[in-house]
């Protein structure tokens, strides 16, 4: 396993991070524990979760993923061997975002931040989080596949300075080591950095945004910004919900696969996304590569990526994904990827 420094911190995190959003929905507690054992044995240190997980979010499964990680930590006693990152859910700004987590007005004010953090610590059975992230902005933004700039006149939101001040108290209290953002924009990152400098508060150390061959929009604005400011990208959906493995081509819907089970996930199934996927899969096979490993190896190779957050429902998938760290893409493959991107750029933002 390779390791990279997270921002300006003293944390070195594994290049492959373990995403957990299927645990409690597609994966049982026993399967979650097996994945954790397998991943840690192979050098993975970063475990990413969220209070909202599993996904798709439901009232009856809320918090199960954190509980599964907590029971593993208690059973194995390996808290010092892993870096735990979790996230507080934001207010409902889009229809797919849940209302049941402290209500639709679940904004990033003191009461919600304190309630969310303490509940996550209890479920995870730990006294502290290594990284605490804001799952999405407390304002309307063009995230989660939304196109255009969704300006909302007189929209109510909590000031970033106020949110950062509360998060700083968590750091001073030892409940959180570092703070990060997720699904954030260049403007949002700039405001967090500005507030930290102005008020003498902790800087954000990470940004968790989608980044894959079907969605390279992070490269436009955010890549240079975060790289120069030493804010590590924790790249999520690196396989575009499994699309880039090629298993959904030609309308295929394998049993128990994510896009087979849940109709809500249509971000990566548009005709242009399928056309791009077909081209990437063909490129990989022309060079004798696993399509999934090629897609992951590309993300691994980017200098602004700190950790590539993979997800898996089986140990076989997990093993294949982790093995992407041993793959170095040659210049011909990289040129092929760029040619496809130029022809069908960002079909699934």
Secondary structure, 3 states (H helix, E strand, C coil): CCEEECCCCCCEEECEEEECCCECCCECHHHHHHHHHHHHHCCCCEEECCCCCCCCCCHHHCCHHHHHHHHHHHHHCCHHHCEEEEEECCCCCCCCCCCCCCCCCCCCCHHHHHHHHHHHHHHHCCCCEEEEEECCCCCCCCCCCCCCCCCCCCCCCCCHHHHHHHHHHHHHCCCEEEEEEECCCHHHHHHHHHHHHHHCCCCEEEEECECECCECHHHCCHHHHHHHCCCEEEEECCCCCCHHHCCCHHHCCCCCCHHHHCCCCCCCCCHHHHHHHHHHHHHHHHCCCCHHHHHHHHHHCCCCEEEEEECCCCHHHHHHHHHHHHCCCCHHHHHHHHHHHHHCCCCCC
